[in-house]
């Protein structure tokens, strides 16, 4: 069996605009292997992290989709806690540029000199280029349709290279230079003269997986290419269909809008979130979405959803 890196998203908050007794403001943790990324940081996020045992360890990247308060007011408290706990590792923040001025101002008026480096990245600077990447994984941002500039984020595995067969490695124990050559596409000639083709000694890579966070957005078919074929998509469903006019006016989506988007983009699974406080029960939203796109779930705080 092939072992894959774990890839999952844990919901820390799925309320829109204002919190309720059982729904916190937007935040979620995306985890890929040992890498962990916080997406949005509404007020109360650090409490949710404690409640759901999300450790601060290895949390070095925070992405803020836009500057409405329900998506970033928790950042100041979280940074303060990092500082008080003696963090020394740099922290990278990816957000609209105006947040940099706010952060600088807050630190200045509270006379705080952070013990760690705060590296700010303006989302407008990236275009199609990844905002983050390593050998196996990359994150890109894309504009969604809201009242102020807002970005969604796509988390995806890179196309894998063929893996060298374990039985082959055990039998011939090739040196590093040979392994590199095989990874680059070479075959292998064994000491006994036997010749192996590249495909004989390697295995096909698994299909790369992807997760898309759509942030706050109106229903707009222009987003479909960014979502296309994703294994899991988190899409806002602030309102139900009876409030479609309000959704359009506020640049938000209904559950049906989210489902139409998922169907059009041929995604595998849809996770609804960003629920208006007026929806005490979410059953209606789920039913509405499932009538258009069957593989829909209502996101629940503290639940870890695998990307598979
Ligand atoms: Zn919001």
Boltz pocket constraint, residues with backbone or C-beta under 6 A from the ligand:
constraints:
  - pocket:
      binder: B
      contacts: [[A, 15], [A, 16], [A, 17], [A, 26], [A, 68], [A, 70], [A, 71], [A, 216], [A, 274]]
      max_distance: 6.0
